[in-house]
Amino acid sequence: MKKALRERNIVVILFIMVLIVFSMAQRDSKKLDELYRNTAESIQQKLQEQHFARLQSRGITSPKY
């Protein structure tokens, strides 16, 4: 009886540990996703600014696409 109780306790503890680890991983994943989005938007904005500055230096006021 004691062996079955120990095994059950071990299983419960392992299950709780898995839940904790996965919740922490999900939180970190959300942080990294937000960081990636912010970085991508920042890079895109800088590239657009550089492009328009290059066009203005050539005397082109609006790009024709």
C-alpha positions as CSV (number, residue, x, y, z in Angstrom):
1,M,0.0,0.0,0.0
2,K,2.8,2.4,0.8
3,K,4.5,1.8,-2.5
4,A,1.3,2.6,-4.4
5,L,0.9,5.8,-2.4
6,R,4.5,6.9,-3.0
7,E,4.1,6.3,-6.8
8,R,0.9,8.3,-6.8
9,N,2.5,11.1,-5.0
10,I,5.5,11.1,-7.4
11,V,3.1,11.2,-10.3
12,V,1.2,14.1,-8.8
13,I,4.4,16.0,-8.1
14,L,5.7,15.4,-11.6
15,F,2.4,16.5,-13.2
16,I,2.5,19.8,-11.2
17,M,6.1,20.4,-12.2
18,V,5.2,19.9,-15.9
19,L,2.3,22.4,-15.6
20,I,4.6,24.9,-14.0
21,V,7.3,24.4,-16.7
22,F,4.9,24.7,-19.5
23,S,3.2,27.8,-18.1
24,M,6.6,29.5,-17.7
25,A,7.6,28.5,-21.3
26,Q,4.3,29.9,-22.7
27,R,4.9,33.2,-20.8
28,D,8.5,33.4,-22.2
29,S,7.2,32.6,-25.7
30,K,4.7,35.4,-25.6
31,K,7.5,37.8,-24.4
32,L,9.7,36.8,-27.3
33,D,6.9,37.1,-29.8
34,E,6.2,40.6,-28.7
35,L,9.9,41.5,-28.8
36,Y,10.1,40.1,-32.3
37,R,7.1,42.0,-33.5
38,N,8.4,45.3,-32.1
39,T,11.8,44.7,-33.6
40,A,10.3,43.9,-37.0
41,E,8.1,47.0,-37.0
42,S,11.0,49.2,-36.0
43,I,13.2,47.8,-38.8
44,Q,10.4,48.2,-41.3
45,Q,9.9,51.8,-40.2
46,K,13.6,52.6,-40.5
47,L,13.8,51.1,-43.9
48,Q,10.8,53.2,-45.1
49,E,12.4,56.4,-43.7
50,Q,15.7,55.6,-45.4
51,H,13.9,54.9,-48.7
52,F,11.9,58.2,-48.6
53,A,15.0,60.1,-47.6
54,R,16.8,58.7,-50.6
55,L,13.9,59.6,-52.9
56,Q,13.8,63.2,-51.5
57,S,17.6,63.6,-52.0
58,R,17.0,62.7,-55.7
59,G,14.2,65.3,-56.0
60,I,11.4,62.8,-56.1
61,T,8.5,63.9,-53.8
62,S,6.2,60.9,-54.0
63,P,7.1,57.4,-55.1
64,K,5.3,56.0,-58.1
65,Y,4.4,52.3,-57.6
